[in-house]
Amino acid sequence: MAPIERKILWADDEIEHLRPHILYLEERGYRVTSVTNGDDAVACAQREKFDAVLLDESMPGRGGLETLEAIKERDQAIPILLVTKNEAEALMDEAIGRRISDYLLKPVRPNQVFLALKRILDADRLQESRIARDYVAELARMRMESVATPDWRRWIEIHGRSAQWDIELDAAGDPGLRQAQADQRRELNVEFSQYIEGAYDSWVRPGATDRPPLSVDVIDRWVAPHLRAGTRVTFIVIDCMRLDQWLTVEPLLRPLFDITLEHQISILPTATPYSRNAIFAGLFPDEIQEQFPEYWQESSGNEGSKNRFERQLLERQLDRLGVPVSPGIKYVKVSNAEEANHVRRNVVTFQTIPLVAMVFNFLDMLTHGRSESDLLKELAPDESAFRSVMRSWFAHSALFDALKWLARQDGVVIVTTDHGAVLSRRSALVYGNRETSTNLRFKFGGNLGCDARQAVHLKDPTRFRLPADAIKKQYIVAKEDFYFIYPTNFHAYESRYRGSFQHGGISLDEMILPVATLTPRG
């Protein structure tokens, strides 16, 4: 395939002295149209489409900046390079304000002009080429590491790198690379699910030592030390946030905060009644059920009631840790626009409170709502689009407004999540009685049946520190990207939930989660 010819418009009142420069460009595949004044440049730009424009700043008559303005009125996106003898900062500020792409100081050499044009016109292609080359090398490294029996530290590292590549490949826009990344994620989840099935019960045993930070450790590890040191803490849980989604919004916060990113691993099932209650209680589900049966609502038919007692559980955890919080804590849950606006209006009243805990439910509601809405499925058809939706929501959210205010205050902000979500692509046949729970990535009840290749079957719930509060109570937890479907109306439900985001099971996106410590810069 012949290289694409680039068309360049060059306006300079001394254009005859620049013939060697023009010849240099034409030998490298550029077609240059030259004019000697701004009026002719504007007329050429109106008659013909150019890939870039070179403008002399000090032409007689219509000068470079006037010419730039006239050309931009017709085509805002066209790249313009200003060529000038004037090094004055005010001129450069004005030129940049008028959206020049670059500027060159006279006298210019032919290769300077060529490299400036190449940087502007070929940057995307060169960037994609570099990303493709780097990604292929990274893909090989991750595959080698995933089959080398990594421990939990290595899995956190692998997932962190994989999530960062998600962001880079979004920017690259290469569908082939994105498909390769999706395939790699599925392969990693196969290895990770096998690892979790063998390692998880050793993490949750009483007295376990070499284990990752779990949901039950979040307050003790990241919040309590600041409170003991007398530092005000704002603790924020964004329900159902994946690591890759956090990485899309973190750049918005970097101008405001110094950010330290660490990780926790969600307990199983990776669902709000288990993982978020574990965060606020600092206890495993079986301990909550035993010590605070009035707060344990696992079998409640009302989803909202299963986390009604987070403030009480948090207060009891702080008492148990010996962390006095005087005069008390503030707990806020944001599940709708009215509650979000309440945060916007009242965040200034939080400044004297030693611990403010806030839960934002937008992503979890979007995840659940997307399964039922064709419009939401179209809005977020895949992980890349879901990341984009997360960033768009965050940029206009009460949470971001609150964080902007907190960036001007003393104290630290700890941001984390209770669990992530996985794009469910494969159905798994499951059997259970009428009392079995309805969740798509995990279930509890009696007489459960499933394929061991698709799910972990817990006939003894205590193995995973889950309540065994009924005779013959069992749990099943889906692996990888499977979702549970009963034999009755199998094909209808299989089609309905295929491609939906779900949580509760075993996958990298559901389990390996961000914990960000935000320290205000100002």
Secondary structure, DSSP 8 states (H G I E B T S, - for coil): -----EEEEEE-TTGGGGHHHHHHHHTTTEEEEEESSHHHHHHHHHHS--SEEEEETT-SSS-HHHHHHHHHHH-TT--EEEEES---HHHHHHHHHTT-SEEEESS--HHHHHHHHHHHHSHHHHHHHHHHHHHHHHHHHHHHHHTS---HHHHHHHHHHHHHHHHHHHHH--HHHHHHHHHHHHHHHHHHHHHHHHHHHHHHSTT--S---BGGGHIIIIIHHHHHTT--EEEEEETT--HHHHHHHHHHHTTTEEEEEEEEE--SS-SHHHHHHHHHHSS-HHHHHHH-TTT--TT-S-GGGGGTTHHHHHHHHHHHHT---SS-EEEEEE-SHHHHHHHHHHGGGGTT-SEEEEEE-HHHHHHHHHHH-HHHHHHS-SHHHHHHHHHHHHHTSHHHHHHHHHTTSSSEEEEE-S---EEE-EEEE-B--TTS---SSEEEESS-B--TTTEEEESSGGGGT----STT-EEEEEBTTEEEE-STTHHHHHHHHTTEEE-SSB-HHHHEEEEEEEEE--
